[in-house]
Amino acid sequence: MKAVVTSSAKFLPESVLSNLDLEKILDTSDEWIQTRTGIRERRILKDPEKATAYLCTEVARQILDKRGISAGEIDLIIVATMSPDMLFPSTACLVQDNIKAVNAWAFDLSGACSGFLYALNTGAQFIATGTHKKVLVIGGEKMSALMDYSDRTTCVLFGDGAAGVLLEPGEDDSHGMLDARLYSDGSGRDNLCMPGGGSLRPTNHETVDRKLHYLQQDGRQVFKSAVVGMAEVADEIMQRNNLTAEDIDYLIPHQANNRIIQATAERMGLNLEKVAVNIDRYGNTSAATIPICIAELDEQGKLQSGSNLILVSFGAGYTWGGVYLKWL
Ligand code: UT7
């Protein structure tokens, strides 16, 4: 039994942090950020009392409303995030309680920017086995909580947001999650990480003084691997499923850098009209980028029954992968 997406939703905090705002606090420029990344602005969740669980809860509520079902019908909630409210309990458990999904079990999945694709494929397995009927898969991030706003090499890149989908069994095997190829390579660990706050370097005065509680990235190294990883997995998904560029309705890529997105589209032979892009408005929202794109296309009525979608991502770990999703 294939898992199909029966509903989608997104939630972005209202507060906008533009490149022009960043120019005022950093040695950077709108021109540099737009040329190197494609980002114009990003959203920031300013309320210190709210975090990723809040963003994901808003998404879950919308999905339930749109689908016209009650929270009690949900069997499983998976939240993909690298910015959980706390190391434990999981953000998924907080969402489960917030919406009172009393019959659901819930867990977080740590796959960084590929988290949503990992979670989508994981959720789809529970549908495929027939043991679960309704699985909420959400990618949510409060990336602003991981940023050092004096480090221009990272803080200009990331933003906050969440989005997700509801997975249910399809009527036949022709639609839904048709293929997935997912990869990991932990040798990339030092190029994109948050070194402090885990069991290796628990938070203490020293870790804070050394700013180890902030995201650190060697942008150039990650860029090189991301360009290759995203393009190769997109190519692999196309070949495995005998898809040509004409067959594909939308490429939905992770939104880390417009240049990486364009290189992936080029490798697939796709023109840019078929590529979902929101990095200009939201920056890199990590695990949330791909479901935000899906929710936007869905809201705009651009997804028809049978639309062929290729989802590809690359992120910390390294983690990367591709999914072939045929819209219900
Ligand atoms: O989502 C998870 C996966 N992440 C990615 O896929 C991100 C991949 N990496 C990238 O997207 C790019 O590497 C960045 C956007 C992070 C950086 O772009 P780049 O073209 O690779 O720039 P760079 O790191 O090579 O830096 C070029 C110059 C440097 O100055 P020097 O050493 O040439 O004098 C940087 O100090 O740009 C400087 N720079 C900045 N200048 C103005 C770095 N950040 C900024 C900034 N404003 N915000």
Boltz pocket constraint, residues with backbone or C-beta under 6 A from the ligand:
constraints:
  - pocket:
      binder: B
      contacts: [[A, 27], [A, 28], [A, 29], [A, 32], [A, 33], [A, 36], [A, 37], [A, 113], [A, 152], [A, 153], [A, 154], [A, 156], [A, 157], [A, 218], [A, 219], [A, 220], [A, 221], [A, 222], [A, 223], [A, 226], [A, 255], [A, 256], [A, 257], [A, 260], [A, 284], [A, 286], [A, 314], [A, 315], [A, 316]]
      max_distance: 6.0
